[in-house]
Amino acid sequence: MAIFSKSNKVIELLEKFIDSIDQGSIVFKKGVDNYLYGNIQAFENNILTLSKLESDADLLGKDIENRLYKHSLMPQLRGDMLRLLEELDDIIDIMKTNLYQFEVEVPNIPGELNQDLSKLTEMSVASVEALVPAARAFFRSPETVKDQLHRVYFYETEADKLAAAIKRKVFREMQDLKLSEKFHLRYFTLHIEQVSDASKKAADLLSVMAIKRAF
C-alpha cells in the first residue's frame, strides 16, 4: 500500500508539472500578442509569470525524479518518464527564452505582420494544448494516447506552413526592409515555430511510450 501511495504521489506531481506547461503556453501566447500590439507592461508581466511557471516546473521535475529513484517506483516506466519530463520541460524553456528574446532584442515588427505572427503563435500553442491531454492520458488511460496525438501533428504542420509563408512574405514582398531586418524577422519566426517542433518531439516519444506500455 505504501508503494501504491508513493506512486500516486508521483502521478499527482506529474499532473502539476503538466499544469505548468499548459499554463505556460497560455501566457506565452498572451506575451507575444502583447509585444506585437505594444502592451509593454502586460508583456513584462507575462515574462515574469512564465519565468515563475518555468521555475515551478523545474522544481517539480527534480522532485519527481528524486521520488522515482529514492523509492524505486515504476522501474519499467522510469526511463521513459524522465525522458518525457525533459521533453516537456524543453517546451516551457523554449517559450520562456523566446519571450526574453523579444524583451532583449526588441525586434521591429511591421504592423502588417502582426496578424500573421499572432496566428503562428496560436498554431504553435495549439500543438502544446493538444499535447497536454495526451500526456495526462498516458498515466490514466494509455490506450487513448495515440488517438489524441494526431492534433499535435496537425497543428505542428500548420505552424510549419504558416512560418514558411511569413518568411516568403518578408523576403519577397517587403521590399522596404533592410536585409538585416528581414533576417531578424526570420529569426523570431523560427523561434515561435520551435514551440510546435518541441511539442511534436514530445508527441513522438509519447507515442512510443504508449505502444510499449500496451505490451
Number of C-alpha atoms within 10 A of each C-alpha: 6 7 12 10 10 16 18 12 14 21 16 13 17 22 16 16 23 22 16 23 27 20 16 27 26 17 24 27 23 19 27 25 21 18 22 22 14 11 13 14 10 15 24 17 13 24 24 16 18 27 20 15 23 25 15 15 26 19 13 21 21 13 14 22 18 13 16 21 12 9 12 13 17 14 12 10 13 15 12 16 21 16 14 19 21 14 20 26 21 19 24 28 21 18 28 25 16 21 25 16 14 18 15 9 9 10 16 11 17 12 10 9 15 16 13 16 23 19 17 25 27 23 26 28 29 24 29 31 20 21 29 22 16 26 24 17 17 18 15 12 11 19 14 14 24 19 10 18 22 17 18 28 21 15 25 26 18 16 27 19 13 20 23 16 12 19 18 13 14 21 17 9 10 13 11 9 13 11 12 9 16 18 15 16 22 18 14 17 20 15 20 27 24 20 28 30 23 22 27 24 17 24 30 15 15 25 19 12 19 21 13 12 12 8 5
